[in-house]
Amino acid sequence: MAFDAKHPPAQPKGKATLVTQLVEKLREAIHSGQFRPGDRLPSESRMTEEYAVSRTVVREAIAALKSDGLVEPRQGAGVFVLDAPAPIALPFQNIDRARVSSVIELLELRMAVEVEAAALAALRRSAQQEEVIWARHRDLFMLIEAGKATAEADFALHLAIAEATNNPRFPEFLAMLGRSAIPRDALQQEADPQEQRRYMMQIHEEHAVIIEAISNGDETGARAAMKLHLRGSLSRYRAAHKRSLLNI
């Protein structure tokens, strides 16, 4: 029978199950310390007897553990357990929203991305996406009027603009930032309620200019309005940073 490249023969379910079971058993033995870094795993023949599997199953299980960075086969010596791989540092996990210098770093990065997102949204948004943007804008205004926390609603508005680019990488970027994208803490600590409300109304008006430009299909205007909005926030945080350095 000719080999069909589009429909290769399926691996027998029993074999796949045995490989998976052996991988999990060996992985658990390594994580629990039964096999420590530098230890040699039992020989292939020993494992076939101990786990009642074929040599092929053992070899495939070792190959899976090797791909996970848990073991290293050494020719003529056996299979050895490696040191646990260092955890991968995820981006944007060490942002301190109460530290002004960290906020400034984040705003500079957001400017590089969201200014262009606003321009693309002006060109590409659908009618439904435009409705969502305006709805998020109204939601934010209602929270400002009620004197409630606005960070989540502010983030939802910026995310709606990013989604209106119809390029999934823009909302993915903002989603990766999450709540840290709207860092209010450093400014709220030093603002009285009236000043805080004036600040939020200014933000609301800046958002309105951005959204009007997007609704009008004004690519240049949307880009300029988002840049002005984020640059204004950046200026406010830089001023706060300067005051903190001078201990004013």
Contacts in CASP RR format, 6 or more apart in sequence:
PFRMAT RR
TARGET T0000
AUTHOR 0000-0000-0000
METHOD contacts of the structure
MODEL  1
MAFDAKHPPAQPKGKATLVTQLVEKLREAIHSGQFRPGDRLPSESRMTEE
YAVSRTVVREAIAALKSDGLVEPRQGAGVFVLDAPAPIALPFQNIDRARV
SSVIELLELRMAVEVEAAALAALRRSAQQEEVIWARHRDLFMLIEAGKAT
AEADFALHLAIAEATNNPRFPEFLAMLGRSAIPRDALQQEADPQEQRRYM
MQIHEEHAVIIEAISNGDETGARAAMKLHLRGSLSRYRAAHKRSLLNI
15 56 0 8 1.000
15 57 0 8 1.000
18 53 0 8 1.000
18 54 0 8 1.000
18 57 0 8 1.000
19 57 0 8 1.000
19 60 0 8 1.000
19 61 0 8 1.000
19 64 0 8 1.000
22 47 0 8 1.000
22 51 0 8 1.000
22 53 0 8 1.000
22 57 0 8 1.000
22 58 0 8 1.000
22 61 0 8 1.000
23 61 0 8 1.000
23 64 0 8 1.000
23 65 0 8 1.000
25 51 0 8 1.000
26 35 0 8 1.000
26 41 0 8 1.000
26 61 0 8 1.000
26 65 0 8 1.000
27 65 0 8 1.000
27 68 0 8 1.000
27 70 0 8 1.000
29 35 0 8 1.000
30 65 0 8 1.000
30 70 0 8 1.000
30 71 0 8 1.000
30 81 0 8 1.000
35 41 0 8 1.000
35 81 0 8 1.000
36 81 0 8 1.000
37 81 0 8 1.000
37 82 0 8 1.000
37 83 0 8 1.000
37 84 0 8 1.000
38 80 0 8 1.000
38 81 0 8 1.000
38 82 0 8 1.000
39 80 0 8 1.000
39 81 0 8 1.000
40 77 0 8 1.000
40 78 0 8 1.000
40 79 0 8 1.000
40 80 0 8 1.000
40 81 0 8 1.000
41 47 0 8 1.000
41 62 0 8 1.000
41 71 0 8 1.000
41 78 0 8 1.000
41 79 0 8 1.000
41 80 0 8 1.000
41 81 0 8 1.000
42 50 0 8 1.000
43 78 0 8 1.000
44 55 0 8 1.000
44 58 0 8 1.000
44 59 0 8 1.000
45 55 0 8 1.000
47 53 0 8 1.000
47 58 0 8 1.000
48 54 0 8 1.000
48 55 0 8 1.000
48 57 0 8 1.000
48 58 0 8 1.000
51 58 0 8 1.000
62 71 0 8 1.000
62 73 0 8 1.000
62 79 0 8 1.000
65 71 0 8 1.000
66 72 0 8 1.000
66 73 0 8 1.000
69 82 0 8 1.000
69 85 0 8 1.000
70 81 0 8 1.000
70 82 0 8 1.000
71 79 0 8 1.000
71 80 0 8 1.000
71 81 0 8 1.000
71 82 0 8 1.000
72 79 0 8 1.000
72 80 0 8 1.000
72 82 0 8 1.000
73 79 0 8 1.000
73 80 0 8 1.000
74 80 0 8 1.000
91 176 0 8 1.000
92 106 0 8 1.000
92 176 0 8 1.000
92 177 0 8 1.000
92 180 0 8 1.000
95 102 0 8 1.000
95 106 0 8 1.000
95 177 0 8 1.000
95 180 0 8 1.000
95 183 0 8 1.000
96 102 0 8 1.000
97 103 0 8 1.000
97 179 0 8 1.000
97 180 0 8 1.000
97 183 0 8 1.000
97 184 0 8 1.000
97 185 0 8 1.000
97 186 0 8 1.000
98 185 0 8 1.000
98 186 0 8 1.000
98 189 0 8 1.000
99 186 0 8 1.000
100 186 0 8 1.000
100 237 0 8 1.000
100 240 0 8 1.000
100 241 0 8 1.000
100 244 0 8 1.000
101 241 0 8 1.000
102 183 0 8 1.000
103 183 0 8 1.000
103 186 0 8 1.000
103 237 0 8 1.000
104 234 0 8 1.000
104 237 0 8 1.000
104 238 0 8 1.000
104 241 0 8 1.000
106 177 0 8 1.000
106 180 0 8 1.000
106 181 0 8 1.000
106 183 0 8 1.000
107 230 0 8 1.000
107 233 0 8 1.000
107 234 0 8 1.000
107 237 0 8 1.000
108 234 0 8 1.000
110 177 0 8 1.000
110 181 0 8 1.000
110 230 0 8 1.000
111 227 0 8 1.000
111 230 0 8 1.000
111 231 0 8 1.000
111 234 0 8 1.000
113 170 0 8 1.000
113 173 0 8 1.000
114 158 0 8 1.000
114 161 0 8 1.000
114 162 0 8 1.000
114 174 0 8 1.000
114 226 0 8 1.000
114 230 0 8 1.000
115 223 0 8 1.000
115 226 0 8 1.000
115 227 0 8 1.000
115 230 0 8 1.000
116 223 0 8 1.000
117 161 0 8 1.000
117 162 0 8 1.000
117 165 0 8 1.000
117 170 0 8 1.000
117 226 0 8 1.000
118 161 0 8 1.000
118 210 0 8 1.000
118 213 0 8 1.000
118 214 0 8 1.000
118 222 0 8 1.000
118 223 0 8 1.000
118 225 0 8 1.000
118 226 0 8 1.000
119 219 0 8 1.000
119 220 0 8 1.000
119 221 0 8 1.000
119 222 0 8 1.000
119 223 0 8 1.000
119 226 0 8 1.000
120 164 0 8 1.000
120 165 0 8 1.000
120 166 0 8 1.000
120 167 0 8 1.000
120 170 0 8 1.000
120 219 0 8 1.000
121 129 0 8 1.000
121 133 0 8 1.000
121 161 0 8 1.000
121 162 0 8 1.000
121 164 0 8 1.000
121 165 0 8 1.000
121 214 0 8 1.000
121 222 0 8 1.000
122 213 0 8 1.000
122 214 0 8 1.000
122 216 0 8 1.000
122 217 0 8 1.000
122 218 0 8 1.000
122 219 0 8 1.000
122 221 0 8 1.000
122 222 0 8 1.000
122 223 0 8 1.000
123 217 0 8 1.000
123 219 0 8 1.000
124 164 0 8 1.000
124 165 0 8 1.000
124 166 0 8 1.000
124 167 0 8 1.000
125 133 0 8 1.000
125 164 0 8 1.000
125 166 0 8 1.000
125 214 0 8 1.000
126 164 0 8 1.000
126 166 0 8 1.000
129 160 0 8 1.000
129 163 0 8 1.000
129 164 0 8 1.000
129 166 0 8 1.000
130 164 0 8 1.000
130 214 0 8 1.000
130 215 0 8 1.000
132 160 0 8 1.000
132 163 0 8 1.000
132 164 0 8 1.000
133 157 0 8 1.000
133 160 0 8 1.000
133 161 0 8 1.000
133 164 0 8 1.000
133 211 0 8 1.000
133 214 0 8 1.000
134 211 0 8 1.000
134 215 0 8 1.000
136 153 0 8 1.000
136 156 0 8 1.000
136 157 0 8 1.000
136 160 0 8 1.000
137 157 0 8 1.000
137 204 0 8 1.000
137 207 0 8 1.000
137 208 0 8 1.000
137 211 0 8 1.000
139 153 0 8 1.000
139 156 0 8 1.000
139 157 0 8 1.000
140 150 0 8 1.000
140 153 0 8 1.000
140 154 0 8 1.000
140 156 0 8 1.000
140 157 0 8 1.000
140 204 0 8 1.000
140 207 0 8 1.000
141 204 0 8 1.000
143 149 0 8 1.000
143 150 0 8 1.000
143 153 0 8 1.000
144 150 0 8 1.000
144 197 0 8 1.000
144 200 0 8 1.000
144 201 0 8 1.000
144 204 0 8 1.000
147 197 0 8 1.000
150 184 0 8 1.000
150 200 0 8 1.000
151 179 0 8 1.000
151 182 0 8 1.000
151 184 0 8 1.000
152 179 0 8 1.000
152 182 0 8 1.000
154 182 0 8 1.000
154 203 0 8 1.000
155 174 0 8 1.000
155 178 0 8 1.000
155 179 0 8 1.000
155 181 0 8 1.000
155 182 0 8 1.000
157 207 0 8 1.000
158 174 0 8 1.000
158 181 0 8 1.000
158 182 0 8 1.000
159 171 0 8 1.000
159 174 0 8 1.000
159 175 0 8 1.000
161 210 0 8 1.000
161 211 0 8 1.000
161 214 0 8 1.000
161 226 0 8 1.000
162 170 0 8 1.000
162 171 0 8 1.000
162 173 0 8 1.000
162 174 0 8 1.000
163 170 0 8 1.000
163 171 0 8 1.000
164 214 0 8 1.000
165 171 0 8 1.000
174 181 0 8 1.000
186 237 0 8 1.000
186 240 0 8 1.000
187 199 0 8 1.000
187 236 0 8 1.000
187 237 0 8 1.000
187 240 0 8 1.000
188 196 0 8 1.000
190 240 0 8 1.000
190 243 0 8 1.000
191 199 0 8 1.000
199 236 0 8 1.000
203 229 0 8 1.000
203 233 0 8 1.000
206 225 0 8 1.000
206 228 0 8 1.000
206 229 0 8 1.000
206 232 0 8 1.000
207 229 0 8 1.000
209 225 0 8 1.000
209 228 0 8 1.000
209 229 0 8 1.000
210 222 0 8 1.000
210 225 0 8 1.000
210 226 0 8 1.000
210 229 0 8 1.000
212 225 0 8 1.000
213 221 0 8 1.000
213 222 0 8 1.000
213 224 0 8 1.000
213 225 0 8 1.000
214 222 0 8 1.000
END
